[in-house]
Every structure is written in structure tokens, then in C-alpha cells.
């Protein structure tokens, strides 16, 4: 179970995507630095991933003493193991399960 959790989150940790050569880094309309904004969104996504993983790991650690944590963790693990759904769909479902529990 612990390996499933770690693998699920580790598979999503990647370096930021490379900026396409054919796109300008500065928006010709707004003057906004599009590349910097893209990198900021990537950093926020990685931060969000770390925070969700920390909560799930906290549930795992609390599960030995807390029946409610066990119930929520069971829902999270069942969602992680659904290989026929996209990562994004499963992450949204994990968030829903944790909020409900």
C-alpha cells in the first residue's frame, strides 16, 4: 500500500516542460512573461502534489490508531489503483474522498 502511494505521486514529479522554440516568451498583446508564468504554474502544481502526498502519508501513519483514517485511506488507495483512469481524474477523486472523510 505504501509503495502504491509513493509510486502514484513520484510518477508525476517531472522537471518543468521545455518552452517551445516557436513561441515568444513575452506576450505581444499583454507584455506578460509567458514563460515565467508557465514555470510558476508548474511550481504550484508540484507544491500541490507535495501537499496532497503529505496528507495521504499522514492518513497512512494515523491509520493504525484511527478507524476514520483507515476508511479514508481505503478510498484513496482504491482510487490510486484505478489504472483505467487518468492521473488527473484519480487526483480529483482522491481530493474528493479526503474532503468527504
SULURRA-V640296 format. One record per residue. N is the residue number from 1. RES is the residue in one letter. PSI is psi in degrees with one decimal (999 if undefined). Layout:
BEGIN
N,RES,PSI  N,RES,PSI
END
This chain:
BEGIN
1,X,-45.8  2,X,-40.5  3,X,-38.0  4,X,-43.0  5,X,-51.7  6,X,-44.4  7,X,-42.1  8,X,-46.6  9,X,-39.0  10,X,-33.2  11,X,-19.8  12,X,-8.7  13,X,112.5  14,X,160.2  15,X,161.4  16,X,147.1  17,X,148.1  18,X,142.9  19,X,130.1  20,X,133.5  21,X,-33.9  22,X,-5.4  23,X,140.9  24,X,148.2  25,X,-23.3  26,X,130.2  27,X,126.6  28,X,-16.5  29,X,-48.4  30,X,-18.3  31,X,5.4  32,X,144.1  33,X,97.2  34,X,-36.8  35,X,-44.4  36,X,-40.0  37,X,-40.5  38,X,-43.8  39,X,-35.9  40,X,-42.4  41,X,-39.2  42,X,-45.1  43,X,-41.3  44,X,-39.6  45,X,-41.0  46,X,-36.9  47,X,-44.4  48,X,-43.8  49,X,-45.8  50,X,-40.8  51,X,-42.7  52,X,-43.4  53,X,-41.0  54,X,-39.6  55,X,-44.2  56,X,-42.6  57,X,-35.4  58,X,-39.6  59,X,-41.8  60,X,-44.9  61,X,-34.8  62,X,-18.1  63,X,-29.7  64,X,-26.4  65,X,-7.8  66,X,108.1  67,X,-34.0  68,X,-39.6  69,X,-37.2  70,X,-43.7  71,X,-46.0  72,X,-44.4  73,X,-37.9  74,X,-42.6  75,X,-38.7  76,X,-46.6  77,X,-42.1  78,X,-39.2  79,X,-43.9  80,X,-37.9  81,X,-3.7  82,X,93.9  83,X,-13.8  84,X,-1.2  85,X,155.4  86,X,161.0  87,X,-44.5  88,X,-42.6  89,X,-44.4  90,X,-38.4  91,X,-41.3  92,X,-40.1  93,X,-39.9  94,X,-45.2  95,X,-42.5  96,X,-44.4  97,X,-42.0  98,X,-36.8  99,X,-36.3  100,X,-38.5  101,X,999
END
